[in-house]
Amino acid sequence: MNQFFDRVESQLRQCLRTAAEAGGSQTPTVDANALASAITSLIVGRLQRYARSGFRRRHRTPRTALRG
């Protein structure tokens, strides 16, 4: 599983580096690494939360969606 997330993060890093370079960033590699790490952590966290819930999806109403 770790290899899967390492590859996802690597692909994100490549795409984000290209975008940062196109956007004129002074440090495209640093920006891409930080953002790719944050996105990957978010994905892992969401999947862990879903697994802990017993694979049940919580149905949100518009009112509860605003509260988090």
mmCIF file of the N, C-alpha and C atoms, coordinates in Angstrom:
data_MODEL
# 
_entry.id   MODEL 
# 
loop_
_atom_site.group_PDB 
_atom_site.id 
_atom_site.type_symbol 
_atom_site.label_atom_id 
_atom_site.label_alt_id 
_atom_site.label_comp_id 
_atom_site.label_asym_id 
_atom_site.label_entity_id 
_atom_site.label_seq_id 
_atom_site.pdbx_PDB_ins_code 
_atom_site.Cartn_x 
_atom_site.Cartn_y 
_atom_site.Cartn_z 
_atom_site.occupancy 
_atom_site.B_iso_or_equiv 
_atom_site.pdbx_formal_charge 
_atom_site.auth_seq_id 
_atom_site.auth_comp_id 
_atom_site.auth_asym_id 
_atom_site.auth_atom_id 
_atom_site.pdbx_PDB_model_num 
ATOM 1   N N  . MET A 1 1  ? 0.824   -1.189 0.000   1.00 0.00 ? 1  MET A N  1 
ATOM 2   C CA . MET A 1 1  ? 0.000   0.000  0.000   1.00 0.00 ? 1  MET A CA 1 
ATOM 3   C C  . MET A 1 1  ? 0.870   1.255  0.000   1.00 0.00 ? 1  MET A C  1 
ATOM 4   N N  . ASN A 1 2  ? 1.979   1.209  0.740   1.00 0.00 ? 2  ASN A N  1 
ATOM 5   C CA . ASN A 1 2  ? 2.865   2.367  0.771   1.00 0.00 ? 2  ASN A CA 1 
ATOM 6   C C  . ASN A 1 2  ? 3.421   2.683  -0.608  1.00 0.00 ? 2  ASN A C  1 
ATOM 7   N N  . GLN A 1 3  ? 3.738   1.646  -1.364  1.00 0.00 ? 3  GLN A N  1 
ATOM 8   C CA . GLN A 1 3  ? 4.257   1.855  -2.707  1.00 0.00 ? 3  GLN A CA 1 
ATOM 9   C C  . GLN A 1 3  ? 3.221   2.566  -3.580  1.00 0.00 ? 3  GLN A C  1 
ATOM 10  N N  . PHE A 1 4  ? 1.969   2.204  -3.423  1.00 0.00 ? 4  PHE A N  1 
ATOM 11  C CA . PHE A 1 4  ? 0.896   2.851  -4.178  1.00 0.00 ? 4  PHE A CA 1 
ATOM 12  C C  . PHE A 1 4  ? 0.862   4.351  -3.883  1.00 0.00 ? 4  PHE A C  1 
ATOM 13  N N  . PHE A 1 5  ? 0.880   4.699  -2.594  1.00 0.00 ? 5  PHE A N  1 
ATOM 14  C CA . PHE A 1 5  ? 0.814   6.119  -2.230  1.00 0.00 ? 5  PHE A CA 1 
ATOM 15  C C  . PHE A 1 5  ? 2.094   6.854  -2.608  1.00 0.00 ? 5  PHE A C  1 
ATOM 16  N N  . ASP A 1 6  ? 3.235   6.172  -2.574  1.00 0.00 ? 6  ASP A N  1 
ATOM 17  C CA . ASP A 1 6  ? 4.476   6.791  -3.035  1.00 0.00 ? 6  ASP A CA 1 
ATOM 18  C C  . ASP A 1 6  ? 4.394   7.134  -4.514  1.00 0.00 ? 6  ASP A C  1 
ATOM 19  N N  . ARG A 1 7  ? 3.796   6.247  -5.271  1.00 0.00 ? 7  ARG A N  1 
ATOM 20  C CA . ARG A 1 7  ? 3.646   6.511  -6.711  1.00 0.00 ? 7  ARG A CA 1 
ATOM 21  C C  . ARG A 1 7  ? 2.640   7.624  -6.978  1.00 0.00 ? 7  ARG A C  1 
ATOM 22  N N  . VAL A 1 8  ? 1.570   7.637  -6.227  1.00 0.00 ? 8  VAL A N  1 
ATOM 23  C CA . VAL A 1 8  ? 0.590   8.724  -6.372  1.00 0.00 ? 8  VAL A CA 1 
ATOM 24  C C  . VAL A 1 8  ? 1.264   10.056 -6.061  1.00 0.00 ? 8  VAL A C  1 
ATOM 25  N N  . GLU A 1 9  ? 2.005   10.103 -4.966  1.00 0.00 ? 9  GLU A N  1 
ATOM 26  C CA . GLU A 1 9  ? 2.691   11.343 -4.588  1.00 0.00 ? 9  GLU A CA 1 
ATOM 27  C C  . GLU A 1 9  ? 3.716   11.752 -5.645  1.00 0.00 ? 9  GLU A C  1 
ATOM 28  N N  . SER A 1 10 ? 4.415   10.784 -6.205  1.00 0.00 ? 10 SER A N  1 
ATOM 29  C CA . SER A 1 10 ? 5.397   11.073 -7.243  1.00 0.00 ? 10 SER A CA 1 
ATOM 30  C C  . SER A 1 10 ? 4.739   11.670 -8.485  1.00 0.00 ? 10 SER A C  1 
ATOM 31  N N  . GLN A 1 11 ? 3.614   11.113 -8.881  1.00 0.00 ? 11 GLN A N  1 
ATOM 32  C CA . GLN A 1 11 ? 2.893   11.640 -10.048 1.00 0.00 ? 11 GLN A CA 1 
ATOM 33  C C  . GLN A 1 11 ? 2.367   13.048 -9.766  1.00 0.00 ? 11 GLN A C  1 
ATOM 34  N N  . LEU A 1 12 ? 1.839   13.248 -8.567  1.00 0.00 ? 12 LEU A N  1 
ATOM 35  C CA . LEU A 1 12 ? 1.376   14.581 -8.192  1.00 0.00 ? 12 LEU A CA 1 
ATOM 36  C C  . LEU A 1 12 ? 2.526   15.578 -8.245  1.00 0.00 ? 12 LEU A C  1 
ATOM 37  N N  . ARG A 1 13 ? 3.674   15.165 -7.710  1.00 0.00 ? 13 ARG A N  1 
ATOM 38  C CA . ARG A 1 13 ? 4.845   16.040 -7.683  1.00 0.00 ? 13 ARG A CA 1 
ATOM 39  C C  . ARG A 1 13 ? 5.239   16.476 -9.089  1.00 0.00 ? 13 ARG A C  1 
ATOM 40  N N  . GLN A 1 14 ? 5.237   15.528 -10.029 1.00 0.00 ? 14 GLN A N  1 
ATOM 41  C CA . GLN A 1 14 ? 5.593   15.850 -11.413 1.00 0.00 ? 14 GLN A CA 1 
ATOM 42  C C  . GLN A 1 14 ? 4.618   16.857 -12.015 1.00 0.00 ? 14 GLN A C  1 
ATOM 43  N N  . CYS A 1 15 ? 3.334   16.585 -11.854 1.00 0.00 ? 15 CYS A N  1 
ATOM 44  C CA . CYS A 1 15 ? 2.313   17.475 -12.427 1.00 0.00 ? 15 CYS A CA 1 
ATOM 45  C C  . CYS A 1 15 ? 2.364   18.861 -11.790 1.00 0.00 ? 15 CYS A C  1 
ATOM 46  N N  . LEU A 1 16 ? 2.514   18.877 -10.484 1.00 0.00 ? 16 LEU A N  1 
ATOM 47  C CA . LEU A 1 16 ? 2.518   20.158 -9.773  1.00 0.00 ? 16 LEU A CA 1 
ATOM 48  C C  . LEU A 1 16 ? 3.787   20.962 -10.067 1.00 0.00 ? 16 LEU A C  1 
ATOM 49  N N  . ARG A 1 17 ? 4.906   20.283 -10.280 1.00 0.00 ? 17 ARG A N  1 
ATOM 50  C CA . ARG A 1 17 ? 6.146   20.980 -10.624 1.00 0.00 ? 17 ARG A CA 1 
ATOM 51  C C  . ARG A 1 17 ? 5.998   21.672 -11.969 1.00 0.00 ? 17 ARG A C  1 
ATOM 52  N N  . THR A 1 18 ? 5.406   20.969 -12.919 1.00 0.00 ? 18 THR A N  1 
ATOM 53  C CA . THR A 1 18 ? 5.182   21.560 -14.243 1.00 0.00 ? 18 THR A CA 1 
ATOM 54  C C  . THR A 1 18 ? 4.267   22.777 -14.143 1.00 0.00 ? 18 THR A C  1 
ATOM 55  N N  . ALA A 1 19 ? 3.220   22.646 -13.350 1.00 0.00 ? 19 ALA A N  1 
ATOM 56  C CA . ALA A 1 19 ? 2.287   23.765 -13.173 1.00 0.00 ? 19 ALA A CA 1 
ATOM 57  C C  . ALA A 1 19 ? 2.964   24.943 -12.480 1.00 0.00 ? 19 ALA A C  1 
ATOM 58  N N  . ALA A 1 20 ? 3.802   24.656 -11.477 1.00 0.00 ? 20 ALA A N  1 
ATOM 59  C CA . ALA A 1 20 ? 4.488   25.724 -10.757 1.00 0.00 ? 20 ALA A CA 1 
ATOM 60  C C  . ALA A 1 20 ? 5.488   26.444 -11.670 1.00 0.00 ? 20 ALA A C  1 
ATOM 61  N N  . GLU A 1 21 ? 6.170   25.680 -12.510 1.00 0.00 ? 21 GLU A N  1 
ATOM 62  C CA . GLU A 1 21 ? 7.098   26.302 -13.464 1.00 0.00 ? 21 GLU A CA 1 
ATOM 63  C C  . GLU A 1 21 ? 6.348   27.191 -14.441 1.00 0.00 ? 21 GLU A C  1 
ATOM 64  N N  . ALA A 1 22 ? 5.210   26.704 -14.929 1.00 0.00 ? 22 ALA A N  1 
ATOM 65  C CA . ALA A 1 22 ? 4.411   27.483 -15.876 1.00 0.00 ? 22 ALA A CA 1 
ATOM 66  C C  . ALA A 1 22 ? 3.848   28.737 -15.210 1.00 0.00 ? 22 ALA A C  1 
ATOM 67  N N  . GLY A 1 23 ? 3.611   28.647 -13.905 1.00 0.00 ? 23 GLY A N  1 
ATOM 68  C CA . GLY A 1 23 ? 3.088   29.792 -13.169 1.00 0.00 ? 23 GLY A CA 1 
ATOM 69  C C  . GLY A 1 23 ? 4.157   30.787 -12.751 1.00 0.00 ? 23 GLY A C  1 
ATOM 70  N N  . GLY A 1 24 ? 5.417   30.487 -13.044 1.00 0.00 ? 24 GLY A N  1 
ATOM 71  C CA . GLY A 1 24 ? 6.496   31.413 -12.742 1.00 0.00 ? 24 GLY A CA 1 
ATOM 72  C C  . GLY A 1 24 ? 6.981   31.361 -11.307 1.00 0.00 ? 24 GLY A C  1 
ATOM 73  N N  . SER A 1 25 ? 6.821   30.252 -10.644 1.00 0.00 ? 25 SER A N  1 
ATOM 74  C CA . SER A 1 25 ? 7.270   30.106 -9.258  1.00 0.00 ? 25 SER A CA 1 
ATOM 75  C C  . SER A 1 25 ? 8.794   30.177 -9.180  1.00 0.00 ? 25 SER A C  1 
ATOM 76  N N  . GLN A 1 26 ? 9.301   30.798 -8.136  1.00 0.00 ? 26 GLN A N  1 
ATOM 77  C CA . GLN A 1 26 ? 10.744  30.880 -7.922  1.00 0.00 ? 26 GLN A CA 1 
ATOM 78  C C  . GLN A 1 26 ? 11.315  29.535 -7.487  1.00 0.00 ? 26 GLN A C  1 
ATOM 79  N N  . THR A 1 27 ? 10.498  28.740 -6.796  1.00 0.00 ? 27 THR A N  1 
ATOM 80  C CA . THR A 1 27 ? 10.942  27.441 -6.283  1.00 0.00 ? 27 THR A CA 1 
ATOM 81  C C  . THR A 1 27 ? 9.899   26.373 -6.642  1.00 0.00 ? 27 THR A C  1 
ATOM 82  N N  . PRO A 1 28 ? 9.824   26.005 -7.916  1.00 0.00 ? 28 PRO A N  1 
ATOM 83  C CA . PRO A 1 28 ? 8.772   25.062 -8.328  1.00 0.00 ? 28 PRO A CA 1 
ATOM 84  C C  . PRO A 1 28 ? 8.894   23.678 -7.691  1.00 0.00 ? 28 PRO A C  1 
ATOM 85  N N  . THR A 1 29 ? 10.110  23.201 -7.471  1.00 0.00 ? 29 THR A N  1 
ATOM 86  C CA . THR A 1 29 ? 10.282  21.869 -6.883  1.00 0.00 ? 29 THR A CA 1 
ATOM 87  C C  . THR A 1 29 ? 9.824   21.848 -5.437  1.00 0.00 ? 29 THR A C  1 
ATOM 88  N N  . VAL A 1 30 ? 10.195  22.869 -4.689  1.00 0.00 ? 30 VAL A N  1 
ATOM 89  C CA . VAL A 1 30 ? 9.799   22.948 -3.278  1.00 0.00 ? 30 VAL A CA 1 
ATOM 90  C C  . VAL A 1 30 ? 8.285   23.079 -3.164  1.00 0.00 ? 30 VAL A C  1 
ATOM 91  N N  . ASP A 1 31 ? 7.708   23.938 -3.974  1.00 0.00 ? 31 ASP A N  1 
ATOM 92  C CA . ASP A 1 31 ? 6.253   24.119 -3.954  1.00 0.00 ? 31 ASP A CA 1 
ATOM 93  C C  . ASP A 1 31 ? 5.530   22.824 -4.299  1.00 0.00 ? 31 ASP A C  1 
ATOM 94  N N  . ALA A 1 32 ? 6.011   22.138 -5.331  1.00 0.00 ? 32 ALA A N  1 
ATOM 95  C CA . ALA A 1 32 ? 5.382   20.899 -5.769  1.00 0.00 ? 32 ALA A CA 1 
ATOM 96  C C  . ALA A 1 32 ? 5.496   19.810 -4.704  1.00 0.00 ? 32 ALA A C  1 
ATOM 97  N N  . ASN A 1 33 ? 6.670   19.700 -4.075  1.00 0.00 ? 33 ASN A N  1 
ATOM 98  C CA . ASN A 1 33 ? 6.864   18.677 -3.041  1.00 0.00 ? 33 ASN A CA 1 
ATOM 99  C C  . ASN A 1 33 ? 5.929   18.904 -1.858  1.00 0.00 ? 33 ASN A C  1 
ATOM 100 N N  . ALA A 1 34 ? 5.819   20.148 -1.424  1.00 0.00 ? 34 ALA A N  1 
ATOM 101 C CA . ALA A 1 34 ? 4.970   20.462 -0.270  1.00 0.00 ? 34 ALA A CA 1 
ATOM 102 C C  . ALA A 1 34 ? 3.500   20.183 -0.578  1.00 0.00 ? 34 ALA A C  1 
ATOM 103 N N  . LEU A 1 35 ? 3.041   20.623 -1.727  1.00 0.00 ? 35 LEU A N  1 
ATOM 104 C CA . LEU A 1 35 ? 1.638   20.437 -2.082  1.00 0.00 ? 35 LEU A CA 1 
ATOM 105 C C  . LEU A 1 35 ? 1.318   18.959 -2.338  1.00 0.00 ? 35 LEU A C  1 
ATOM 106 N N  . ALA A 1 36 ? 2.216   18.245 -2.996  1.00 0.00 ? 36 ALA A N  1 
ATOM 107 C CA . ALA A 1 36 ? 2.000   16.816 -3.248  1.00 0.00 ? 36 ALA A CA 1 
ATOM 108 C C  . ALA A 1 36 ? 1.930   16.044 -1.934  1.00 0.00 ? 36 ALA A C  1 
ATOM 109 N N  . SER A 1 37 ? 2.777   16.397 -0.989  1.00 0.00 ? 37 SER A N  1 
ATOM 110 C CA . SER A 1 37 ? 2.762   15.741 0.318   1.00 0.00 ? 37 SER A CA 1 
ATOM 111 C C  . SER A 1 37 ? 1.452   16.013 1.048   1.00 0.00 ? 37 SER A C  1 
ATOM 112 N N  . ALA A 1 38 ? 0.999   17.251 1.003   1.00 0.00 ? 38 ALA A N  1 
ATOM 113 C CA . ALA A 1 38 ? -0.247  17.610 1.676   1.00 0.00 ? 38 ALA A CA 1 
ATOM 114 C C  . ALA A 1 38 ? -1.448  16.901 1.050   1.00 0.00 ? 38 ALA A C  1 
ATOM 115 N N  . ILE A 1 39 ? -1.496  16.853 -0.269  1.00 0.00 ? 39 ILE A N  1 
ATOM 116 C CA . ILE A 1 39 ? -2.610  16.193 -0.953  1.00 0.00 ? 39 ILE A CA 1 
ATOM 117 C C  . ILE A 1 39 ? -2.612  14.696 -0.655  1.00 0.00 ? 39 ILE A C  1 
ATOM 118 N N  . THR A 1 40 ? -1.428  14.083 -0.683  1.00 0.00 ? 40 THR A N  1 
ATOM 119 C CA . THR A 1 40 ? -1.331  12.650 -0.392  1.00 0.00 ? 40 THR A CA 1 
ATOM 120 C C  . THR A 1 40 ? -1.764  12.360 1.036   1.00 0.00 ? 40 THR A C  1 
ATOM 121 N N  . SER A 1 41 ? -1.348  13.204 1.970   1.00 0.00 ? 41 SER A N  1 
ATOM 122 C CA . SER A 1 41 ? -1.757  13.026 3.365   1.00 0.00 ? 41 SER A CA 1 
ATOM 123 C C  . SER A 1 41 ? -3.269  13.147 3.514   1.00 0.00 ? 41 SER A C  1 
ATOM 124 N N  . LEU A 1 42 ? -3.862  14.072 2.790   1.00 0.00 ? 42 LEU A N  1 
ATOM 125 C CA . LEU A 1 42 ? -5.311  14.233 2.815   1.00 0.00 ? 42 LEU A CA 1 
ATOM 126 C C  . LEU A 1 42 ? -6.006  12.969 2.294   1.00 0.00 ? 42 LEU A C  1 
ATOM 127 N N  . ILE A 1 43 ? -5.501  12.429 1.191   1.00 0.00 ? 43 ILE A N  1 
ATOM 128 C CA . ILE A 1 43 ? -6.084  11.216 0.613   1.00 0.00 ? 43 ILE A CA 1 
ATOM 129 C C  . ILE A 1 43 ? -5.985  10.053 1.597   1.00 0.00 ? 43 ILE A C  1 
ATOM 130 N N  . VAL A 1 44 ? -4.798  9.870  2.177   1.00 0.00 ? 44 VAL A N  1 
ATOM 131 C CA . VAL A 1 44 ? -4.599  8.775  3.133   1.00 0.00 ? 44 VAL A CA 1 
ATOM 132 C C  . VAL A 1 44 ? -5.531  8.941  4.328   1.00 0.00 ? 44 VAL A C  1 
ATOM 133 N N  . GLY A 1 45 ? -5.630  10.155 4.841   1.00 0.00 ? 45 GLY A N  1 
ATOM 134 C CA . GLY A 1 45 ? -6.502  10.417 5.988   1.00 0.00 ? 45 GLY A CA 1 
ATOM 135 C C  . GLY A 1 45 ? -7.963  10.132 5.692   1.00 0.00 ? 45 GLY A C  1 
ATOM 136 N N  . ARG A 1 46 ? -8.416  10.538 4.529   1.00 0.00 ? 46 ARG A N  1 
ATOM 137 C CA . ARG A 1 46 ? -9.809  10.289 4.157   1.00 0.00 ? 46 ARG A CA 1 
ATOM 138 C C  . ARG A 1 46 ? -10.088 8.800  4.006   1.00 0.00 ? 46 ARG A C  1 
ATOM 139 N N  . LEU A 1 47 ? -9.145  8.078  3.407   1.00 0.00 ? 47 LEU A N  1 
ATOM 140 C CA . LEU A 1 47 ? -9.326  6.632  3.257   1.00 0.00 ? 47 LEU A CA 1 
ATOM 141 C C  . LEU A 1 47 ? -9.312  5.930  4.610   1.00 0.00 ? 47 LEU A C  1 
ATOM 142 N N  . GLN A 1 48 ? -8.451  6.380  5.519   1.00 0.00 ? 48 GLN A N  1 
ATOM 143 C CA . GLN A 1 48 ? -8.422  5.787  6.859   1.00 0.00 ? 48 GLN A CA 1 
ATOM 144 C C  . GLN A 1 48 ? -9.720  6.059  7.602   1.00 0.00 ? 48 GLN A C  1 
ATOM 145 N N  . ARG A 1 49 ? -10.237 7.261  7.466   1.00 0.00 ? 49 ARG A N  1 
ATOM 146 C CA . ARG A 1 49 ? -11.512 7.594  8.109   1.00 0.00 ? 49 ARG A CA 1 
ATOM 147 C C  . ARG A 1 49 ? -12.640 6.725  7.564   1.00 0.00 ? 49 ARG A C  1 
ATOM 148 N N  . TYR A 1 50 ? -12.637 6.535  6.255   1.00 0.00 ? 50 TYR A N  1 
ATOM 149 C CA . TYR A 1 50 ? -13.658 5.713  5.616   1.00 0.00 ? 50 TYR A CA 1 
ATOM 150 C C  . TYR A 1 50 ? -13.548 4.267  6.093   1.00 0.00 ? 50 TYR A C  1 
ATOM 151 N N  . ALA A 1 51 ? -12.323 3.755  6.216   1.00 0.00 ? 51 ALA A N  1 
ATOM 152 C CA . ALA A 1 51 ? -12.122 2.378  6.687   1.00 0.00 ? 51 ALA A CA 1 
ATOM 153 C C  . ALA A 1 51 ? -12.568 2.227  8.140   1.00 0.00 ? 51 ALA A C  1 
ATOM 154 N N  . ARG A 1 52 ? -12.278 3.210  8.977   1.00 0.00 ? 52 ARG A N  1 
ATOM 155 C CA . ARG A 1 52 ? -12.686 3.150  10.385  1.00 0.00 ? 52 ARG A CA 1 
ATOM 156 C C  . ARG A 1 52 ? -14.195 3.218  10.536  1.00 0.00 ? 52 ARG A C  1 
ATOM 157 N N  . SER A 1 53 ? -14.869 3.802  9.559   1.00 0.00 ? 53 SER A N  1 
ATOM 158 C CA . SER A 1 53 ? -16.326 3.924  9.641   1.00 0.00 ? 53 SER A CA 1 
ATOM 159 C C  . SER A 1 53 ? -17.018 2.608  9.293   1.00 0.00 ? 53 SER A C  1 
ATOM 160 N N  . GLY A 1 54 ? -16.245 1.587  8.948   1.00 0.00 ? 54 GLY A N  1 
ATOM 161 C CA . GLY A 1 54 ? -16.845 0.328  8.525   1.00 0.00 ? 54 GLY A CA 1 
ATOM 162 C C  . GLY A 1 54 ? -17.319 0.393  7.091   1.00 0.00 ? 54 GLY A C  1 
ATOM 163 N N  . PHE A 1 55 ? -16.709 1.284  6.304   1.00 0.00 ? 55 PHE A N  1 
ATOM 164 C CA . PHE A 1 55 ? -17.034 1.464  4.891   1.00 0.00 ? 55 PHE A CA 1 
ATOM 165 C C  . PHE A 1 55 ? -18.467 1.937  4.684   1.00 0.00 ? 55 PHE A C  1 
ATOM 166 N N  . ARG A 1 56 ? -18.938 2.722  5.628   1.00 0.00 ? 56 ARG A N  1 
ATOM 167 C CA . ARG A 1 56 ? -20.248 3.349  5.497   1.00 0.00 ? 56 ARG A CA 1 
ATOM 168 C C  . ARG A 1 56 ? -20.040 4.799  5.105   1.00 0.00 ? 56 ARG A C  1 
ATOM 169 N N  . ARG A 1 57 ? -20.806 5.231  4.188   1.00 0.00 ? 57 ARG A N  1 
ATOM 170 C CA . ARG A 1 57 ? -20.729 6.615  3.767   1.00 0.00 ? 57 ARG A CA 1 
ATOM 171 C C  . ARG A 1 57 ? -21.718 7.425  4.588   1.00 0.00 ? 57 ARG A C  1 
ATOM 172 N N  . ARG A 1 58 ? -21.250 8.483  5.152   1.00 0.00 ? 58 ARG A N  1 
ATOM 173 C CA . ARG A 1 58 ? -22.098 9.344  5.949   1.00 0.00 ? 58 ARG A CA 1 
ATOM 174 C C  . ARG A 1 58 ? -22.877 10.268 5.019   1.00 0.00 ? 58 ARG A C  1 
ATOM 175 N N  . HIS A 1 59 ? -24.188 10.217 5.117   1.00 0.00 ? 59 HIS A N  1 
ATOM 176 C CA . HIS A 1 59 ? -25.019 11.077 4.271   1.00 0.00 ? 59 HIS A CA 1 
ATOM 177 C C  . HIS A 1 59 ? -25.134 12.440 4.934   1.00 0.00 ? 59 HIS A C  1 
ATOM 178 N N  . ARG A 1 60 ? -24.812 13.440 4.178   1.00 0.00 ? 60 ARG A N  1 
ATOM 179 C CA . ARG A 1 60 ? -24.848 14.791 4.718   1.00 0.00 ? 60 ARG A CA 1 
ATOM 180 C C  . ARG A 1 60 ? -26.006 15.579 4.119   1.00 0.00 ? 60 ARG A C  1 
ATOM 181 N N  . THR A 1 61 ? -26.630 16.310 4.969   1.00 0.00 ? 61 THR A N  1 
ATOM 182 C CA . THR A 1 61 ? -27.623 17.256 4.486   1.00 0.00 ? 61 THR A CA 1 
ATOM 183 C C  . THR A 1 61 ? -26.891 18.576 4.295   1.00 0.00 ? 61 THR A C  1 
ATOM 184 N N  . PRO A 1 62 ? -27.442 19.500 3.550   1.00 0.00 ? 62 PRO A N  1 
ATOM 185 C CA . PRO A 1 62 ? -26.758 20.784 3.369   1.00 0.00 ? 62 PRO A CA 1 
ATOM 186 C C  . PRO A 1 62 ? -26.430 21.471 4.704   1.00 0.00 ? 62 PRO A C  1 
ATOM 187 N N  . ARG A 1 63 ? -27.264 21.301 5.688   1.00 0.00 ? 63 ARG A N  1 
ATOM 188 C CA . ARG A 1 63 ? -27.016 21.937 6.982   1.00 0.00 ? 63 ARG A CA 1 
ATOM 189 C C  . ARG A 1 63 ? -25.807 21.326 7.686   1.00 0.00 ? 63 ARG A C  1 
ATOM 190 N N  . THR A 1 64 ? -25.686 19.988 7.704   1.00 0.00 ? 64 THR A N  1 
ATOM 191 C CA . THR A 1 64 ? -24.559 19.354 8.381   1.00 0.00 ? 64 THR A CA 1 
ATOM 192 C C  . THR A 1 64 ? -23.275 19.448 7.585   1.00 0.00 ? 64 THR A C  1 
ATOM 193 N N  . ALA A 1 65 ? -23.365 19.626 6.285   1.00 0.00 ? 65 ALA A N  1 
ATOM 194 C CA . ALA A 1 65 ? -22.168 19.744 5.464   1.00 0.00 ? 65 ALA A CA 1 
ATOM 195 C C  . ALA A 1 65 ? -21.386 21.006 5.842   1.00 0.00 ? 65 ALA A C  1 
ATOM 196 N N  . LEU A 1 66 ? -22.072 22.042 6.242   1.00 0.00 ? 66 LEU A N  1 
ATOM 197 C CA . LEU A 1 66 ? -21.402 23.285 6.615   1.00 0.00 ? 66 LEU A CA 1 
ATOM 198 C C  . LEU A 1 66 ? -20.687 23.179 7.958   1.00 0.00 ? 66 LEU A C  1 
ATOM 199 N N  . ARG A 1 67 ? -21.158 22.299 8.820   1.00 0.00 ? 67 ARG A N  1 
ATOM 200 C CA . ARG A 1 67 ? -20.544 22.143 10.135  1.00 0.00 ? 67 ARG A CA 1 
ATOM 201 C C  . ARG A 1 67 ? -19.327 21.240 10.134  1.00 0.00 ? 67 ARG A C  1 
ATOM 202 N N  . GLY A 1 68 ? -19.118 20.456 9.086   1.00 0.00 ? 68 GLY A N  1 
ATOM 203 C CA . GLY A 1 68 ? -17.948 19.596 8.996   1.00 0.00 ? 68 GLY A CA 1 
ATOM 204 C C  . GLY A 1 68 ? -18.245 18.260 9.417   1.00 0.00 ? 68 GLY A C  1 
# 
